[in-house]
Amino acid sequence: MKKKILYSGALYLLLLSAFTSAYLVGWQVKEDDYAVRFSTKGASGTLKGLKGTIEFDSANLANSKLDVTVDVNTISTGIGLKNKHALAADFLNGEKYPTIRFASNTVTPSESGFVANGSLTIKDVTREIAIPFTFDGAGDEGVFRGQFELNRSDYNLEKSRIGEVIAVELVVPVTKKQ
């Protein structure tokens, strides 16, 4: 009798986990189509090298998860000297800290779309942040769009000539993982 209950319980858990994972939607970034843009008082540009896990389903936000990085060594301001200064030890320190990482804790609905709450790590500083975003999807394709601001001194980004606030814009076209 105990074995029968044990087997029934194991089968139930297996079926439940299969049912739950069927509702998670994994997305893959379209490699050459996305944009991570930034702008400050003294500089603007882009970052590339976006990688990670994007699991998002607007009908199942509790199981949605974002865990992504960008490669700071891909910074492009359009001016080689600014790129070099941005990667220097007193700003991004690209040699020691080659990525910026965002890992969500929760994804919740908002009036205009969604909010990903989680940890943003730049250099050796991790802070909790809320990133508002929208998702427009049809079939196997979609686009995440978001905008937020950072205070550069919160992340020990020391260059004072660029302004205190860094505005970030995300445009991330995706396809469903097969």
C-alpha positions, 0 to 999 in steps of 0.5 A: 500500500505504501509503495502504491501511494509513493508511486502515485505521488511521484507520478502526480509530481511528474505530471504536475511539473510537465504541465507547469513547464508547458506554460513557460515560454522561452525566448531567444534574442534575435542576435543582430536586431536588438538594441541596448542604448544609453545616453547621458549629458556627455555621451551616448551609444550602444552595448552588444553581447546580450545573452541569457535566459528570457522566460516570459508568458504574460498569462503566467508572470509568476514563472517568468524570469529574466537573467541576462548580461551585456558585454561592456567591451562592446560599448560603442559611442561612435568615438574611439577615445570615449569608448576607451575612457568608458572601459577604463578602471574608473568607469566600467573597468571592462577588463575586470568586469566584462559584463553587466547583469540583470536577474529578475526576482519577479515580473508583475503587471503595470498600467502600461505593460510589465515591471521586472524587479530584480538585481542589476550588477555593474562592476562590483555593485549590485542594486535592486531595480525595477525595469518597466517594459512592454511586450508585443508578440504575435505567434513565434515572435515578439519585441520587448521594449523598456526604458529606465534611468540609473544614477552613475554614482550608485554603481561607482562609475566615477567620470563626473563629466558625463552627468549623473543620470544614465538613460537606458533604452532596450529594444529586444526582438525575440523568437520562441525557442523551439 
